[in-house]
């Protein structure tokens, strides 16, 4: 009798485990995607500082969609202008290649990078409480990091799992600090701050 009770309990536990493992996998994909977006911002900032020129990221928002293969994407824009060496600057031979704003034809685009299937690039925000769900006028949204490491504009991006049903668990927010240009991953539906506070100085 005791053996039958133990077997019954084990059977019930085995029935309970698979859905939770699936949920764990979906949550892991969401967390991994949010971390990748944050790393994208960090890489663009460091590239701009090292190269001495503005680096941009373009985001292609999918809008409201249920297509698991079209969940949003991003790519880098980098200038093809070479930075002058310190020796060239000292000798006075610096060319006009150090223009602050390269013309359009001198920008190079990397390939588009798709988000993981089942994770949606839900929205983009430049202002507290205001979210953009699709590309305005069909053009990708841009975030720029200048040579001094500053970001234009400060922004937040939400990524959302298409498989997790719990509203509180299915969304993560990546936010770029306006003063430090550092990116952070926040659980849930976070917003940009309405005004400066102590968190801006982290």
C-alpha positions in Angstrom: 0.0 0.0 0.0 2.8 2.4 0.9 4.6 1.5 -2.3 1.5 2.3 -4.3 1.2 5.7 -2.6 4.9 6.5 -3.4 4.4 5.5 -7.0 1.3 7.6 -7.3 3.1 10.7 -5.9 6.1 10.1 -8.2 3.7 9.8 -11.2 2.0 13.1 -10.3 5.3 14.8 -10.0 6.4 13.6 -13.4 3.2 14.9 -14.9 3.9 18.3 -13.4 7.6 18.6 -14.4 7.4 18.9 -18.3 5.2 22.1 -18.4 7.5 23.7 -15.9 10.6 22.7 -17.8 9.0 24.3 -20.9 8.3 27.5 -18.9 11.9 27.5 -17.8 13.1 27.3 -21.4 10.9 30.1 -22.5 12.0 32.3 -19.6 15.6 31.5 -20.4 15.2 32.6 -24.0 13.6 35.8 -22.8 16.4 36.5 -20.4 19.0 35.7 -23.0 17.5 38.0 -25.6 17.3 40.9 -23.1 20.9 40.4 -22.2 21.9 40.3 -25.9 20.1 43.7 -26.5 21.9 45.2 -23.5 25.2 43.8 -24.8 24.5 45.4 -28.2 24.3 48.8 -26.6 27.5 48.3 -24.6 29.4 47.1 -27.7 28.2 50.1 -29.8 29.3 52.5 -27.0 32.8 51.0 -26.7 33.2 50.9 -30.5 32.4 54.6 -30.7 34.9 55.4 -28.0 37.7 53.2 -29.5 37.1 54.3 -33.1 36.6 57.9 -32.3 33.4 58.2 -34.4 29.7 57.9 -33.9 28.3 54.4 -33.9 24.6 53.8 -34.5 22.2 50.9 -33.9 19.1 50.5 -35.9 16.0 48.6 -34.6 13.4 47.2 -36.8 10.1 46.8 -34.8 7.7 44.1 -36.0 4.6 45.8 -34.7 1.7 43.7 -33.4 2.4 40.2 -34.9 1.8 36.6 -34.0 4.4 35.4 -36.5 7.1 33.7 -34.4 9.7 34.2 -37.1 9.3 38.0 -37.5 9.8 39.2 -33.9 12.2 42.2 -34.6 15.8 42.7 -35.5 18.7 45.1 -35.1 22.0 46.0 -36.9 25.0 48.3 -36.5 25.9 51.4 -38.6 29.6 52.3 -38.6 31.4 54.9 -40.5 34.0 53.9 -43.1 36.1 57.0 -42.4 39.4 56.1 -40.7 40.4 57.9 -37.6 43.6 59.9 -37.9 46.6 58.7 -35.9 48.0 61.0 -33.2 51.2 61.5 -35.3 49.2 62.8 -38.2 47.4 65.2 -35.9 50.6 66.5 -34.3 52.3 67.1 -37.7 49.3 69.0 -39.0 48.7 66.5 -41.8 45.2 65.5 -40.5 42.8 65.3 -43.4 39.1 66.2 -43.5 38.4 62.5 -42.6 37.8 63.7 -39.0 34.5 65.3 -39.9 32.0 64.9 -37.0 29.1 63.9 -39.2 30.0 61.6 -42.1 27.8 61.9 -45.2 25.3 59.1 -45.8 27.4 57.2 -48.4 30.2 56.8 -45.8 28.1 54.7 -43.5 28.5 50.9 -43.6 25.7 48.6 -42.4 26.2 45.2 -40.8 23.8 42.4 -41.4 20.5 42.3 -39.6 20.4 40.2 -36.4 17.1 38.6 -35.6 15.8 38.0 -32.1 15.2 34.5 -30.9 12.0 32.8 -32.2 9.2 33.4 -29.7 10.7 36.6 -28.2 9.2 39.8 -29.5 10.9 43.2 -29.8 7.7 44.7 -28.2 8.4 48.4 -28.2 10.9 51.3 -28.1 10.7 54.4 -25.8 12.5 57.8 -25.8 10.2 59.3 -23.2 8.7 58.1 -20.0 5.3 56.4 -20.5 5.5 56.6 -24.3 6.1 53.5 -26.4 6.5 53.0 -30.1 5.3 49.6 -31.4 6.2 49.9 -35.1 8.7 51.8 -37.2 7.5 55.4 -37.9 7.1 55.9 -41.7 8.6 52.5 -42.2 12.1 53.6 -41.3 14.1 51.7 -38.6 14.6 53.5 -35.3 18.2 54.6 -34.5 20.2 55.0 -31.3 23.6 56.7 -31.6 26.7 56.6 -29.4 29.1 59.5 -29.8 32.9 59.3 -29.6 32.8 60.5 -26.0 30.5 57.6 -25.1 27.3 59.5 -24.7 24.0 58.2 -26.1 21.5 60.0 -28.3 18.7 59.5 -27.4 18.5 57.8 -24.0 16.0 55.0 -24.6 14.4 51.8 -23.3 13.4 48.6 -25.2 11.0 46.0 -24.1 11.3 42.4 -25.1 8.4 40.0 -24.6 7.9 36.2 -24.7 5.2 35.1 -27.0 4.8 31.8 -25.0 4.7 32.8 -21.4 1.1 33.6 -20.3 1.9 35.3 -17.0 2.0 39.1 -17.8 4.4 39.8 -14.9 6.8 37.1 -16.1 6.8 37.5 -19.9 8.3 41.0 -20.3 11.8 42.4 -19.6 13.1 46.0 -20.2 16.5 47.1 -21.4 17.1 50.7 -20.4 20.1 53.0 -21.3 21.0 55.5 -18.7 20.9 59.1 -20.0 24.0 60.3 -18.1 26.3 57.2 -18.0 25.1 55.6 -21.2 25.2 52.3 -19.3 22.6 49.7 -20.2 20.7 47.6 -17.6 18.2 44.7 -17.8 15.1 45.2 -15.6 12.4 42.6 -14.9 8.9 43.5 -16.1 7.5 46.6 -17.8 9.9 49.4 -16.7 9.9 52.9 -18.0 12.4 55.7 -18.5 12.5 58.0 -15.5 10.3 61.1 -15.7 13.2 63.3 -14.4 16.7 62.9 -13.1 17.1 61.0 -9.9 19.9 59.4 -8.0 19.8 56.3 -10.3 21.0 58.5 -13.2 24.4 58.8 -11.5 25.1 55.1 -11.2 
